[in-house]
Amino acid sequence: MTEFDDIQSGLLDALRHRDGRAAGEKVHRVGVPTVDVKAVRGKLGMSQTEFADAFGVTVSTLRNWEQGRRVPRGPARVLLSIIQQEPDAVQRVLDRLVA
């Protein structure tokens, strides 16, 4: 197998994985609605820097979400949905992790 064949094979595996067709793997898509990140942050009374630091995202990512240039996807959207519903529970877990 040539180097090109190795690269091509890897790219095809990545595409199959993205589409949930990788051998022995399943991709589970969670039907989580879009989150109004700015409203969630406002509800918590946090600055952008405080929110970003508290929940492990960069300020630039947070700004992109809030200004509609980007949309949170995958685990980020799930976490933001949980923060929206149960911010105290998320904070308790995070506090335990860093203790």
HELIX and SHEET records of a PDB file:
HELIX    1   1 GLU A    3  ARG A   18  1                                  16    
HELIX    2   2 VAL A   37  LEU A   44  1                                   8    
HELIX    3   3 GLN A   48  PHE A   55  1                                   8    
HELIX    4   4 VAL A   59  GLU A   66  1                                   8    
HELIX    5   5 GLY A   74  GLN A   85  1                                  12    
HELIX    6   6 PRO A   87  VAL A   98  1                                  12    
END                                                                             
